[in-house]
């Protein structure tokens, strides 16, 4: 599955932690604050989201763009410490 991750984080410390987590999971930085992976599995993606959730706070925003997700395009957002998902055909 292809996944792109973008983020807007409230502190430099959180920025560094999220960046380290993404690199640990094999993501490559393609633009500032944009990482991509072409070969991440669903189980690994769940762990990644959990790890990011642990280091972020209420003011941080993270977005995952996934394709294919159940044969659809999915945008998963972390805003105000809550995950939301939008599915597009």
Helices and strands as residue ranges (DSSP letters): E 2-8, H 12-24, E 28-31, E 34-37, H 42-55, E 61-69, E 72-79, E 82-88
